[in-house]
Amino acid sequence: MPTVTDNASVVNRPNDSQNGGEHWPPQEKIAELAHQLWCERGREDGHADEDWIRAQKQLADRHPEVEK
C-alpha cells in the first residue's frame, strides 16, 4: 500500500533553498492534503501529480496573504 510520501513525492517540487529556505505551503501540509485527496478518490493510483498540484493550490488559496 502506498504511503503519503509514495503518493506525493513523485512530483518535482521547488527546492526550499530557491526561496530562502521558506516554502509555502509547507511540504508536509501539501503531502497530507494530497494523501487525503488520494483517499477520497478511492486510493486510485496514477494521479499523484494531480493530487499534489491540487493540494498545493488549495492550501495556497486558503492563505492568499502569505507571500509565495
C-alpha positions as CSV (number, residue, x, y, z in Angstrom):
1,M,0.0,0.0,0.0
2,P,1.4,3.4,-0.9
3,T,2.3,5.8,1.9
4,V,1.9,9.6,2.0
5,T,5.3,10.1,0.6
6,D,4.9,7.4,-2.0
7,N,1.8,9.2,-3.3
8,A,3.1,12.7,-3.2
9,S,6.9,12.6,-3.7
10,V,6.9,11.8,-7.4
11,V,6.2,15.4,-8.4
12,N,9.2,17.7,-8.9
13,R,8.8,20.4,-6.3
14,P,10.7,23.7,-5.8
15,N,13.8,23.4,-3.7
16,D,13.4,25.3,-0.4
17,S,16.8,26.9,-1.0
18,Q,15.4,28.6,-4.0
19,N,13.2,30.8,-1.8
20,G,15.4,31.5,1.2
21,G,14.6,28.2,3.0
22,E,10.9,29.1,3.3
23,H,8.3,27.2,1.4
24,W,4.6,27.9,1.4
25,P,2.6,25.9,1.6
26,P,4.7,23.7,3.8
27,Q,5.7,20.4,2.1
28,E,4.2,18.4,5.0
29,K,0.8,20.1,4.6
30,I,0.8,19.5,0.9
31,A,1.6,15.8,1.4
32,E,-1.2,15.4,4.0
33,L,-3.8,17.0,1.8
34,A,-2.6,15.2,-1.3
35,H,-2.9,11.9,0.6
36,Q,-6.4,12.9,1.7
37,L,-7.4,13.7,-2.0
38,W,-5.9,10.3,-3.0
39,C,-8.0,8.5,-0.3
40,E,-11.1,10.4,-1.4
41,R,-10.5,9.2,-5.0
42,G,-10.6,5.6,-3.7
43,R,-6.8,5.3,-3.5
44,E,-6.6,5.0,-7.3
45,D,-3.0,5.1,-8.4
46,G,-1.7,7.2,-11.3
47,H,-2.8,10.7,-10.1
48,A,-0.1,11.7,-7.7
49,D,0.9,14.7,-9.7
50,E,-2.7,15.9,-9.9
51,D,-3.2,15.4,-6.2
52,W,0.0,17.2,-5.3
53,I,-0.8,20.2,-7.5
54,R,-4.4,20.4,-6.4
55,A,-3.4,20.2,-2.7
56,Q,-0.7,22.9,-3.2
57,K,-3.2,25.2,-4.9
58,Q,-5.9,24.6,-2.3
59,L,-3.6,25.4,0.5
60,A,-2.2,28.5,-1.2
61,D,-5.7,29.7,-1.9
62,R,-6.6,29.4,1.8
63,H,-3.8,31.8,2.7
64,P,-3.6,34.5,0.0
65,E,-1.9,36.9,2.4
66,V,1.2,34.7,2.6
67,E,3.8,35.7,0.1
68,K,4.6,32.8,-2.3
